[in-house]
Amino acid sequence: MKVMFGVPTYRGLDCLPFLDSLHATTELFLKNGIDCMLQVADTGCYVQVSRNRLAQLFLESDCDTLLFLDDDVSWD
């Protein structure tokens, strides 16, 4: 299994709680044998354009799961 984390962003990845959560999740995935990668799309203020770009990158990749994440959230 290979998961792509797709992150549409307007201002870049500057939310530290998000980055901390993503880092912890990546470590957990890798520890459990789940390969993952990060794709960021900064295409301006139109989130649908960024999501479409991320979907295109996913379809062109060797990943089998796409998980969209907003860059202003965090999780345990």
Secondary structure, DSSP 4 states (H G I P E B T S, - for coil): -EEEEEEE-SS-S--HHHHHHHHHHHHHHHHTT-EEEEEEE--SS-HHHHHHHHHHHHHHSS-SEEEE--TT----
